Amino acid sequence: MKHTAKKVLCLALALVLVLALAACAKTPTSSTAPTPSQGTTSQTESKLPEWLNLDGYHPIVKKGTDKSISFTIFVNSDFSNDWQNRYYWKAMEQILNIRCDVTQVLSSAAADTISTMFASDTLKDVTIGSILTPVQQVLYGQTEHQIVNLKEYFSEELTPAIAAIFKEYPHIEAGLTLPDGGMYAFPYITDNKNPANYTKRHIRKTWLEEQKLEMPKTLDELTKVLQAFKKAYPDSIPMGGGFACANPSCIILNALGVITTDSKGEAAAVRNGEIIIPAGDKEVWTAYVKTMAQYYAEGLISQDFYTLDETQASAEATAGKYGIIGGSNPFVLCPAVAMFQQYTCLAPLTSELNSKAFAAKNCNYSNGGCFMSVKAENKELIMRWADWMLTSEGTNAAWIGANKNDKEMMLDGYGGWYVNDQYSRVDVERVDVAGGTDKYPNAMIYLRSKVAGFDMGSLGTIIDENVYRQKLSGLKILDYYDQYKLSTDNGDFYWRVSTMEQLDPVQIFCLPQVFFDEETSDKVTELSTALNDYIENQTALFVTGKQPLDKLDDYFKGLEERGFSDYLKYYQEAYAEAVKSYK
């Protein structure tokens, strides 16, 4: 039976990374909860191990217990191999009393390695960062019982952080639960106000001012602004980006009334209170294709739109060729502060098809990035560790290490970060508290947003994370935004501030991920593969002028021939309840 990965909604990780957690042989005997495949009692009916600290996380394994947990990590070989001396692993040993053994492989081999482990039934205890799609969660959890139903272990006693999140946000638990009532991967929850979640674009405010142009508020006005940019700056690319990097299509689809963050038009979306697939909606896609074809013909988007990669796009943005720039963090695409400071957030647009301006935003929860094997020996320990990772402390330990004011998280007096009057959030400085050497490098991310290794965000939550950091820094905060206003000359902060101020008042969340039963998953996966290939190929031909627009009717007929109506029906049925909130 063919099982291919379906595109996931929300929060895609930048790296292909895998971490596995395995219990060593030298461990006390534990009372392990049965798995769904065993069909016996749940964890709540089992006695928790005596060596497990349920009063806190410092340590998780009580001192004096001969207990080790080994980790296997799959991470990009471009980064340091010296993982054992990084802060996070040392904190695991010294603070949590959990020891680890880290192994590095090429990131390019991670996906194949995990596939082989599933095929041979040789999973490590825990895998992090592989991103199981909803289809795969059904297959490996509900059907083949290779990964644990975590609901068998969730409790206020064992996992208080997770329990608190589900109590405060019951829709998150409901949204991550499979048709059989199980949950087979840990939740990933982000801050509602995280500007990276928006489909955002930033417009060259200096060009607007130079040409005495107003901020566009409609799609027609945007077209006129882009045309004015091209006339005034002939060598420019007014709407920057390409199909595979900083794709500008979302703002067009949003302007047409489609609530989506998918630039390709292939994912389920909402329009006028109904579920649609934009690329199969005749009114929407016709308007979209005609707009993009016009932009291409007039040189308002790159002539390499369908072949442009991020390196090329970044070079063009940094060289000042773009009138509009995008990306989940547009400052990454254009890291030059002097250039990025010329931009401000583009206002949401309306069109002839849509009179309501809104900012589409990714759902703030998902899962699939962390799961546990049914063969794991010490499931309760893993659950306790995972619960700690869902606290602000655990998340910060994984991402940036210990704050210098958080003495309990310090290691031998070394390391720590703080916020000064120039930097906030991850743009902080790691220092030796005594003013010397940084003995333990940052665990996952170098400061100033430089990726140093792998992403633990697939297991952590950043709800109130930034406020937590600021409290530790000792800086006074008047409101949420103030933490981003500590520096007026930093482009990274500026895009956050301008995005939140412009888009927060009109935000609309996109659809959460949805789970199908195995039979339906197989059908959806097979259909999506054929349909998406067809959509991308045909749309590229229309946009680049290689296929005349009067052939659009043939395009929609081709969709139907490939089963589009059935494909759409599956999503409409799956989202029947969720879509009610959009009416």
Secondary structure, DSSP 8 states (H G I E B T S, - for coil): ---------S---SS--EEEEEE-SS---------TTTT---GGGS---TTB--S-SSSSB-TT----EEEEEE--TTS-S-GGGSHHHHHHHHTS----------GGGHHHHHHHHHHHT---SEEES----HHHHIIIIIIT--B--GGGT--TTT-HHHHHHHHH-HHHHHHT--TTS---S-EEE--TT-GGGB--EEEEHHHHHHTT-----BHHHHHHHHHHHHHHSTT-EEE--BTTBS-THHHHHHHTT-B---TTS-S-EEETTEEE-GGG-HHHHHHHHHHHHHHHHTTSB-TTTTT--HHHHHHHHHTT-EEEEESSSHHHHS--HHHHTTEEE----BBTTB----EEE--SEEE-SEEEBTT-S-HHHHHHHHHHHTSHHHHHHHHT--BTT-GGG-BTTB--EE--SS--TT--EE--TTSS---S--SSEETTTEE-S--GGGT-B-TTHHHHHHHHHT---SSGGGGG-S-SS-HHHHHHHHHHHHHGGGEEE--------HHHHHHHHHHHHHHHHHHHHHHHHHHTTSS-GGGHHHHHHHHHHTTHHHHHHHHHHHTTTGGGGG-
